[in-house]
């Protein structure tokens, strides 16, 4: 199984309103809810691709109950979330039906106390021992030490389990130093980590900081990857239009799937670009269009060079 | 005990954000939650005044669980909500810290099917038999017939229990025809019911349509009441500044408290105006400032005439 870690899980709520007017009262015409936080999104994509996934992190309160009820109804996902006292945060996305624009409200989430963090680390160590790969995803909730991901990367490496890290800022900087197998920063995260806005240069610099492989996600321009086996660029056949929410999570999911399937890097990158584009094309945020995915898979261009042995 | 009915209960959520910008992402700095819907607000005020209150209506899903958890933690409130399949609606109020303005999003709420409506009516009949007074408050959820309040008024009257009706539109029009003891429309609701924008005339017209007593709430201008015992106007000592949310619910609560305490009408109206003003003055929406309430109570001006016997 693949283990995904979401320390800052969320209940993602989407509201459709006719037109957003500040300081007015709005009748919500449609409400949708789903488990959120990057690791849960990655898990949902992996499960849809047919992989067995175990999810861990924290959940609490009635919002945590809502997240767990929905996970229980998703095939191939096993819930190993650790209970926490405060309620799981909500995110509310308000979609304006006239313009299609989204206004987002993100709650801060519950504080994780040191005892709860210790409980989690023990649970994580037990789960890692049974995992084929681990994904550490998203921001850290209040109370979790900023070096948290570095510790979780080291635990996975000590167990010989490959680990992907998808986070930002100081949590990424510290996590990279613990030598994760793959990181998947976007252009902004990469620039913040390395100080360079030039993707190819920044990607190499991120590897020097400790990541074995760096896959930079460049939105519609595809991916740039620097790995021990070589360096590649992967681009979609055409620019796709749609909702980019979740496209980055689909990249992480495809790379994990390719990793456990022992695919060569160029094939993993093709999958990642196709799945990401199929996610942008899907009507619902964070889901992918399976027909578009199969169609795109053979049409991704991967160029690059294999590192001399 | 006093029974309050809230067919369209809610989980009222308030978010504080630094400044609301459409189509941007916002970090919520503070989240507050409380049970909502007019009848639950009236119950909370009555309980704070020292009355035993039973609340009924519908609750479902994890949002319904959140409402019930909070009710269980409120002294003097007994939860007699009837379970429903869909989740209780949320309302989200986003407060802009820079301007103090509020932007509101209201979910539609779960559909109540005919079987569930029958279950509720049976439960209500049992509760009414043990009540000193009944308050029927707020809008009707999808699925509940528009004549619902008329039926609930008749059940209370058949049991000899006084009934206050606080709703709007067609539900109010039909409910009034069933002869409730008190209705508490605001100026807009009264105009919609009677076609007249002149409060004194509209109040009398509303009585002719079936209400035994009509107490029109005129915001900062106080109350106009036409009852079988006489007609009065009650005004606060000075214009109060603050958050008017919940002021109308405090009027209903004060009138119910005065009714079960068998106070003369002028005293009930003084309490209603003082409690309403103390609610506007309280920092949190829908709560009242007890010191301001006691202070205001002796300073409300009630003028009017007793009907000749």
HADDOCK unambig.tbl for C-alpha pairs under 7 A between the chains (distance, minus, plus):
assign (segid A and resid 22 and name CA) (segid B and resid 103 and name CA) 5.67 0.50 0.50
assign (segid A and resid 23 and name CA) (segid B and resid 101 and name CA) 5.78 0.50 0.50
assign (segid A and resid 23 and name CA) (segid B and resid 102 and name CA) 5.04 0.50 0.50
assign (segid A and resid 23 and name CA) (segid B and resid 103 and name CA) 4.09 0.50 0.50
assign (segid A and resid 24 and name CA) (segid B and resid 103 and name CA) 5.20 0.50 0.50
assign (segid A and resid 24 and name CA) (segid B and resid 104 and name CA) 6.27 0.50 0.50
assign (segid A and resid 25 and name CA) (segid B and resid 103 and name CA) 5.94 0.50 0.50
assign (segid A and resid 25 and name CA) (segid B and resid 104 and name CA) 4.41 0.50 0.50
assign (segid A and resid 25 and name CA) (segid B and resid 105 and name CA) 6.03 0.50 0.50
assign (segid A and resid 26 and name CA) (segid B and resid 104 and name CA) 5.84 0.50 0.50
assign (segid A and resid 26 and name CA) (segid B and resid 105 and name CA) 4.79 0.50 0.50
assign (segid A and resid 26 and name CA) (segid B and resid 106 and name CA) 6.14 0.50 0.50
assign (segid A and resid 27 and name CA) (segid B and resid 105 and name CA) 6.10 0.50 0.50
assign (segid A and resid 27 and name CA) (segid B and resid 106 and name CA) 5.15 0.50 0.50
assign (segid A and resid 27 and name CA) (segid B and resid 107 and name CA) 6.49 0.50 0.50
assign (segid A and resid 28 and name CA) (segid B and resid 105 and name CA) 6.29 0.50 0.50
assign (segid A and resid 28 and name CA) (segid B and resid 106 and name CA) 5.61 0.50 0.50
assign (segid A and resid 28 and name CA) (segid B and resid 107 and name CA) 5.00 0.50 0.50
assign (segid A and resid 28 and name CA) (segid B and resid 108 and name CA) 6.48 0.50 0.50
assign (segid A and resid 62 and name CA) (segid B and resid 62 and name CA) 5.47 0.50 0.50
assign (segid A and resid 62 and name CA) (segid B and resid 65 and name CA) 6.87 0.50 0.50
assign (segid A and resid 62 and name CA) (segid B and resid 66 and name CA) 6.04 0.50 0.50
assign (segid A and resid 63 and name CA) (segid B and resid 62 and name CA) 6.98 0.50 0.50
assign (segid A and resid 65 and name CA) (segid B and resid 62 and name CA) 6.88 0.50 0.50
assign (segid A and resid 66 and name CA) (segid B and resid 62 and name CA) 6.04 0.50 0.50
assign (segid A and resid 101 and name CA) (segid B and resid 23 and name CA) 5.77 0.50 0.50
assign (segid A and resid 102 and name CA) (segid B and resid 23 and name CA) 5.04 0.50 0.50
assign (segid A and resid 103 and name CA) (segid B and resid 22 and name CA) 5.67 0.50 0.50
assign (segid A and resid 103 and name CA) (segid B and resid 23 and name CA) 4.09 0.50 0.50
assign (segid A and resid 103 and name CA) (segid B and resid 24 and name CA) 5.21 0.50 0.50
assign (segid A and resid 103 and name CA) (segid B and resid 25 and name CA) 5.95 0.50 0.50
assign (segid A and resid 104 and name CA) (segid B and resid 24 and name CA) 6.28 0.50 0.50
assign (segid A and resid 104 and name CA) (segid B and resid 25 and name CA) 4.41 0.50 0.50
assign (segid A and resid 104 and name CA) (segid B and resid 26 and name CA) 5.84 0.50 0.50
assign (segid A and resid 105 and name CA) (segid B and resid 25 and name CA) 6.04 0.50 0.50
assign (segid A and resid 105 and name CA) (segid B and resid 26 and name CA) 4.79 0.50 0.50
assign (segid A and resid 105 and name CA) (segid B and resid 27 and name CA) 6.11 0.50 0.50
assign (segid A and resid 105 and name CA) (segid B and resid 28 and name CA) 6.29 0.50 0.50
assign (segid A and resid 106 and name CA) (segid B and resid 26 and name CA) 6.13 0.50 0.50
assign (segid A and resid 106 and name CA) (segid B and resid 27 and name CA) 5.15 0.50 0.50
assign (segid A and resid 106 and name CA) (segid B and resid 28 and name CA) 5.62 0.50 0.50
assign (segid A and resid 107 and name CA) (segid B and resid 27 and name CA) 6.48 0.50 0.50
assign (segid A and resid 107 and name CA) (segid B and resid 28 and name CA) 5.01 0.50 0.50
assign (segid A and resid 108 and name CA) (segid B and resid 28 and name CA) 6.48 0.50 0.50
